[in-house]
């Protein structure tokens, strides 16, 4: 591969797992906590640890542990009450990063998901390259790290992500699955709980390799159907497919600036660009949208979202842009607030063919919508940049550092 990574051909399953998710978000928002043991959990007498930084884990603190015990193990730790709404918002945005790579995303929880990237290889490169892209985008957009396992199956990918934490990437080539699995402890297998671990220990089965080489009939006799399941996993056999969980239907685009921006004109230009991409995605899907929203992320990572429901559904960039600008200007931000990311999204989708539009007095039946559809045709023939507003021509010379489009549209014009 020329990258120093093992051969990843055939390894189209990724398992991406945020590192100490809740605690990492708290450290991101409070840089003074960096490098210190931090524990996220309730403050009541029966509260449990929800997340802990690796500095706290070095003292034996673990998730689901009573907070009282965590205090005894690590009295110098900083204990932080959870902010569940924030974690849910960060999770949605991380999952949007995944879905910009592939629609085949199966979330397991707020902080981890499986991805099948087989359909993205031609567009984005090898599985390992895609994994590096995901890790870089999560870090850039959210200021937190994730670990990614790359493997031929879900089970092996999940084990790989756990083995390379924190902030790691591990590829398990097809030919190396058994050498990778067999030295691991038996507890690495999915389905090994307290009871089954006791049974395996009684049989002298300490490693995954031990389980693989014991007669299947012995495991079935001792553990029933679970025995066959563990034996198959021990041989690296896992035929389960990634089962996508679809988001609420919406389209949108967002941009992360190369450096924080405090110029309202630059921000409005970016809103214009994003409105054009969003409108083109709507037209390509044959949809119109009733709700427009903007996302504004400050340099501090605080995110503000504003939305407005339109009187009539639209797929016109001019109307989306006007709404996005009004939402930005009414967001309550200081005129010189520094932004690291802006986004435009259209929701409340419905088929364009069934959305009759009420003309106001003096409106012409043909106008901006028809003009933008004509630009779509030009773009399909001559490229996406063949026609665009004059305001964006100069800006094209210095594009933002990274971009993310959920439900990526086919290349289309910028209004």
C-alpha positions in Angstrom: 0.0 0.0 0.0 3.0 2.3 0.4 1.6 3.7 3.6 3.2 1.3 6.1 -0.2 -0.2 6.9 -1.0 -3.9 6.3 -2.8 -5.1 3.2 -6.5 -4.0 3.6 -7.9 -5.5 0.5 -11.1 -7.3 1.4 -11.4 -5.4 4.7 -14.5 -3.3 3.9 -15.9 -3.3 7.5 -14.9 -0.4 9.8 -15.7 -0.1 13.5 -15.3 3.5 14.7 -15.4 4.1 18.4 -15.0 7.5 20.1 -12.3 7.5 22.8 -13.7 8.1 26.3 -16.6 10.0 24.6 -18.3 11.9 27.3 -15.1 12.7 29.1 -13.4 13.8 25.8 -16.2 16.2 25.1 -15.9 17.8 28.6 -12.1 18.1 28.2 -12.6 19.7 24.7 -14.9 22.3 26.2 -12.6 22.9 29.2 -9.0 22.9 28.1 -7.8 23.3 31.6 -8.8 19.6 32.2 -6.4 18.3 29.5 -4.0 15.7 30.8 -5.9 15.4 34.1 -8.0 12.4 35.4 -11.6 13.4 34.6 -14.7 11.3 35.5 -18.2 12.0 34.1 -21.0 10.8 36.4 -23.9 11.9 38.6 -23.2 13.4 42.0 -25.8 11.4 43.9 -24.8 8.6 46.3 -26.0 5.9 43.9 -24.5 7.4 40.8 -22.2 5.5 38.5 -19.3 6.5 36.2 -20.5 7.2 32.7 -17.0 7.9 31.2 -13.5 8.5 32.3 -10.4 9.8 30.7 -7.5 7.5 30.2 -5.6 9.3 33.0 -8.4 8.3 35.4 -8.5 4.7 34.0 -4.9 4.4 34.9 -6.1 4.4 38.5 -8.6 1.6 37.8 -11.7 3.8 37.2 -14.1 2.2 34.7 -17.5 2.9 33.3 -20.5 1.6 35.3 -18.4 1.8 38.5 -20.1 3.5 41.5 -18.9 7.1 41.7 -18.0 6.5 45.4 -15.6 3.8 44.5 -14.1 6.0 41.7 -13.4 8.7 44.3 -11.6 6.3 46.5 -9.5 5.0 43.6 -8.7 8.4 42.2 -9.4 11.2 44.8 -7.5 13.7 42.7 -9.9 13.2 39.7 -12.2 16.0 38.5 -15.8 14.8 38.7 -18.1 16.4 36.1 -21.9 16.0 35.9 -23.1 14.7 32.5 -24.6 16.9 29.8 -26.6 14.4 27.8 -28.1 16.8 25.3 -24.6 18.0 24.3 -23.4 14.4 23.9 -26.4 13.6 21.8 -25.7 16.6 19.5 -22.0 15.7 19.1 -23.0 12.1 18.4 -25.4 13.2 15.6 -22.6 15.2 14.0 -20.1 12.4 14.3 -22.6 10.0 12.6 -23.1 12.7 9.9 -19.3 12.4 9.3 -19.7 8.7 8.9 -22.8 9.0 6.6 -20.9 11.5 4.4 -18.5 8.6 3.7 -21.1 5.8 3.2 -24.9 5.4 3.8 -24.1 1.9 5.2 -23.7 3.0 8.8 -25.0 1.0 11.8 -24.8 2.9 15.1 -24.3 0.7 18.2 -24.6 3.6 20.7 -23.9 7.3 20.8 -20.2 6.8 20.4 -19.6 3.9 18.1 -20.8 2.5 14.7 -20.0 0.0 12.1 -19.5 1.2 8.5 -19.5 -0.9 5.3 -17.2 1.2 3.0 -17.2 -1.2 0.0 -19.3 1.3 -2.0 -16.9 4.2 -1.3 -13.6 2.6 -2.3 -13.6 4.0 -5.9 -14.5 7.5 -4.6 -12.3 7.7 -1.5 -9.6 5.1 -1.8 -8.7 2.0 0.3 -10.4 1.1 3.6 -7.4 2.3 5.6 -7.3 5.6 3.8 -11.1 6.0 4.5 -10.4 5.2 8.2 -7.7 7.9 8.3 -10.1 10.4 6.6 -12.8 9.7 9.2 -10.5 10.1 12.1 -9.1 13.4 10.7 -12.6 14.8 10.1 -13.9 13.8 13.6 -10.9 15.5 15.1 -11.2 18.6 12.9 -14.9 19.1 13.3 -15.5 17.9 16.9 -12.1 18.3 18.6 -12.2 14.7 19.9 -10.5 11.5 18.8 -11.7 8.1 17.7 -10.2 4.7 17.1 -11.0 2.7 14.1 -10.7 -1.0 13.4 -10.5 -2.2 9.8 -11.3 -5.9 9.1 -13.2 -8.4 6.9 -16.0 -8.7 9.5 -17.9 -6.8 12.2 -16.5 -8.9 15.0 -12.9 -8.6 14.1 -13.2 -4.8 13.3 -14.7 -4.2 16.8 -12.0 -6.2 18.5 -9.4 -4.2 16.4 -10.7 -0.8 17.4 -10.6 -1.8 21.1 -7.0 -3.0 20.7 -5.7 0.3 19.2 -7.3 2.7 21.7 -6.9 5.5 22.3 -6.6 7.5 19.1 -5.5 4.6 17.0 -6.1 2.8 13.7 -5.6 -1.0 13.3 -6.0 -3.0 10.1 -6.4 -6.8 10.4 -5.7 -8.3 6.9 -7.8 -11.3 5.8 -4.7 -13.5 6.1 -4.0 -12.4 9.6 -7.4 -12.8 11.2 -6.6 -16.0 13.1 -3.1 -15.0 14.2 -4.7 -11.8 15.5 -7.5 -13.4 17.3 -6.1 -16.6 18.8 -3.6 -15.1 21.3 -6.4 -12.9 22.8 -8.1 -13.8 26.1 -11.4 -15.7 25.8 -13.2 -12.6 27.2 -12.5 -10.8 23.8 -15.3 -12.9 22.2 -18.8 -11.4 22.0 -21.1 -13.3 24.3 -18.6 -14.3 26.9 -20.2 -13.2 30.2 -19.5 -14.1 33.8 -21.1 -17.5 33.6 -19.6 -18.6 30.3 -16.2 -17.3 31.4 -16.4 -19.5 34.4 -17.3 -22.5 32.3 -14.5 -21.8 29.8 -12.0 -21.5 32.7 -13.2 -24.8 34.2 -12.4 -26.4 30.8 -9.0 -24.8 30.8 -9.9 -22.5 27.8 -8.1 -19.2 28.5 -7.6 -17.8 25.0 -9.5 -17.5 21.8 -7.2 -20.1 20.3 -8.0 -22.5 23.0 -11.7 -22.2 22.2 -11.1 -22.6 18.5 -9.2 -25.9 19.0 -11.6 -27.6 21.5 -14.2 -29.9 19.9 -17.4 -28.1 19.0 -19.4 -30.8 20.6 -17.7 -30.0 24.0 -18.7 -26.4 23.8 -22.3 -27.2 22.7 -22.6 -29.6 25.6 -21.4 -27.1 28.2 -22.8 -23.8 26.8 -25.6 -24.9 24.4 -26.2 -22.7 21.3 -23.8 -20.1 22.8 -21.0 -22.6 22.5 -21.4 -22.9 18.7 -21.5 -19.0 18.5 -18.2 -18.7 20.4 -16.6 -21.4 18.4 -17.5 -19.7 15.1 -16.1 -16.4 16.3 -13.0 -18.0 17.5 -12.4 -19.1 13.9 -13.1 -15.5 12.7 -16.5 -16.4 11.2 -19.0 -13.6 11.3 -21.4 -13.3 8.4 -23.5 -10.4 9.8 -23.9 -7.5 7.5 -23.9 -3.8 8.4 -27.6 -2.9 8.9 -28.0 0.9 8.3 -30.2 3.0 10.6 -31.5 5.8 8.5 -31.7 9.4 9.7 -34.7 11.5 9.4 -34.9 12.5 5.7 -33.1 15.8 5.1 -30.3 17.2 2.9 -27.7 19.7 3.6 -24.1 20.7 3.5 -21.5 22.3 5.8 -18.0 23.6 5.7 -15.2 23.8 8.2 -13.0 26.8 7.6 -9.2 26.4 7.3 -9.0 29.0 10.1 -11.7 30.6 12.3 -13.7 33.3 10.5 -15.1 36.5 12.0 -16.0 38.4 8.8 -19.8 38.4 8.2 -19.3 38.8 4.5 -17.2 35.6 4.3 -19.8 33.8 6.3 -22.6 35.0 4.0 -20.6 33.9 1.0 -20.3 30.5 2.5 -24.0 30.4 3.2 -24.6 31.2 -0.4 -22.4 28.3 -1.5 -24.0 25.9 0.9 -27.5 27.0 -0.1 -26.7 26.3 -3.7 -25.4 22.8 -2.9 -28.5 22.1 -0.7 -30.9 23.3 -3.4 -29.2 21.2 -6.1 -29.4 18.2 -3.8 -33.2 18.8 -3.4 -33.7 19.1 -7.2 -31.6 16.0 -7.9 -33.8 14.1 -5.4 -37.0 15.5 -6.9 -37.9 17.0 -3.5 -38.8 20.4 -2.0 -38.2 21.3 1.6 -40.5 23.1 4.1 -37.8 23.9 6.8 -34.4 25.5 6.5 -31.9 25.5 9.3 -28.4 26.8 9.8 -25.6 25.5 12.0 -23.0 27.9 13.4 -20.1 26.4 15.3 -17.9 28.9 17.3 -14.2 28.7 17.7 -15.0 27.3 21.2 -16.9 24.4 19.6 -20.2 25.7 21.0 -22.8 25.0 18.3 -25.9 27.2 17.6 -28.7 25.8 15.4 -31.6 28.0 14.1 -34.4 26.9 11.8 -37.5 28.4 10.1 -40.5 26.8 8.5 -41.3 28.4 5.2 -44.7 29.5 4.0 -44.2 27.3 0.9 -41.8 24.4 0.3 -38.9 25.2 -2.0 -36.0 23.8 -3.9 -34.7 27.3 -4.9 -31.2 28.3 -3.7 -32.2 32.0 -3.6 -35.0 31.3 -1.1 -32.9 29.0 1.0 -30.0 31.5 1.0 -32.3 34.4 2.1 -33.7 32.3 4.9 -30.2 31.1 6.0 -28.9 34.7 6.1 -31.9 35.8 8.2 -31.3 32.9 10.6 -27.6 33.8 10.8 -28.3 37.5 11.4 -30.9 36.6 14.0 -28.8 34.1 15.9 -27.8 36.5 18.6 -24.1 36.2 17.8 -21.8 39.1 18.3 -21.0 40.8 14.9 -17.4 39.6 15.2 -18.0 36.2 16.6 -15.4 33.7 15.3 -16.8 30.7 13.5 -15.1 27.5 12.6 -18.0 25.8 10.8 -21.2 26.8 9.1 -23.9 24.6 7.7 -27.2 24.8 5.8 -29.9 22.0 6.0 -33.3 21.5 4.4 -35.8 19.3 6.1 -39.5 18.5 5.9 -39.0 17.0 2.5 -41.8 16.1 0.1 -42.0 15.2 -3.6 -41.7 18.3 -5.8 -44.3 16.9 -8.2 -47.0 17.0 -5.5 -46.1 20.4 -4.0 -48.3 23.0 -5.7 -46.9 26.5 -5.3 -49.3 29.4 -4.5 -48.2 32.4 -6.7 -48.3 35.8 -5.0 -49.8 38.8 -6.8 -47.3 39.9 -9.5 -45.3 36.6 -9.4 -44.4 35.1 -12.8 -45.0 31.3 -13.3 -41.4 31.0 -14.4 -38.5 32.5 -12.5 -35.6 31.5 -10.2 -36.6 27.8 -10.1 -36.5 27.5 -13.8 -33.2 29.5 -14.0 -31.6 27.2 -11.5 -32.8 24.1 -13.3 -31.2 25.4 -16.5 -28.0 25.9 -14.6 -28.3 22.2 -13.5 -28.3 21.2 -17.1 -25.3 23.4 -17.9 -23.4 21.9 -14.9 -24.2 18.3 -16.0 -22.6 19.1 -19.4 -19.8 21.4 -18.5 -19.0 20.8 -14.9 -20.2 22.1 -11.5 -18.3 25.3 -11.7 -19.4 26.3 -15.2 -22.0 28.8 -13.7 -21.9 30.4 -10.3 -22.5 33.7 -8.6 -19.9 36.4 -9.0 -19.6 36.6 -5.2 -18.1 33.1 -5.2 -15.7 33.3 -8.1 -12.9 35.0 -6.1 -13.6 32.9 -3.0 -12.9 29.7 -5.1 -9.2 30.6 -5.0 -9.1 29.9 -1.2 -11.6 27.1 -0.5 -12.3 25.9 3.1 -10.1 23.2 4.5 -12.6 20.4 4.7 -16.2 19.8 3.7 -19.0 17.5 4.6 -22.3 16.9 2.8 -24.9 14.6 4.2 -26.6 12.6 1.5 -23.9 13.8 -1.0 -25.5 15.3 -4.1 -24.3 14.7 -7.6 -22.1 17.5 -8.8 -24.2 20.5 -9.4 -24.1 24.2 -9.7 -23.6 26.7 -7.1 -26.2 29.4 -7.5 
